[in-house]
Amino acid sequence: MSHTISIRLPEDLDRWLEEESRVTGLPKGRIVRDQLENLRTKKARQPFLDLAGSIEGVPDLSAKKGFEA
């Protein structure tokens, strides 16, 4: 690891991190790194794209103006 940051945590988040560390046996820094990596991966993945192409219907549905009764 080549970069270090310092952060201030609210008491409730610090308690959660301390408990998570105790339960899992992982250092607090490792938990924080894992959570940051999960967030980065989740944002890069764009899960809404999993639905692309899964809707059936007329091909020009988004181009239609108004509603058919």
N, C-alpha and C positions, 0 to 999 in steps of 0.2 A: 504494500500500500504506500502510495507516495503523497497523498493529499489528506490533510486533516481539517475538519471543521468543528466549530463549537456551536451548540444550540442551547437555548433555554426552553425547558419544557414546563407546561403547567403541571401542577401537582398530580392531577388525575392521570395524565399521560405518563408521567414519571412512575407512578404506582403500577400502571399497567405494564410498562416496560420492565420494571423490576420483577414483577410477578411472572411475566412471560419468560424472562431470563432464568428465574429460579425453576420454573416448571420444565422448561425445555433443556436446561443446562447449557444454553448458548449464551455467549457474551452479548451484552446489550448492543454493542457496535455491530455485531453480526446480524442481529435482528433488524436494526435500522437499515443496514445495507441491503438485506434481503427485501425489505418492504419497499425501498426506493427502486430496486431492480424490478420488482413486480409491477410497480406503478409505471415505470418506463416501458416495460414490455407490453403492458395492457394498453397504454396510449398508442404505442407504435402499431399495435395489431389492428385497431379499429374494428371491434367486434361486430358493428352494424353491417360491415361488408359481408359477413357470413350469410346475410339474407339476400344479397345481390343475386338476381336471376332466379329466385325461388318463388316468385309470384307468377301465377298463371293468369292469362287474360289476353285481350287483344293487344298486339304489339304497339299500337299507337295510343294506348290508353292515356298516357300523360299529355298527349298533344290535343286531346279533345276539349272543346270549349262547351260549357254548359252541361246540363244533365238531360238524359233521355228519360221520358216518363213511360 
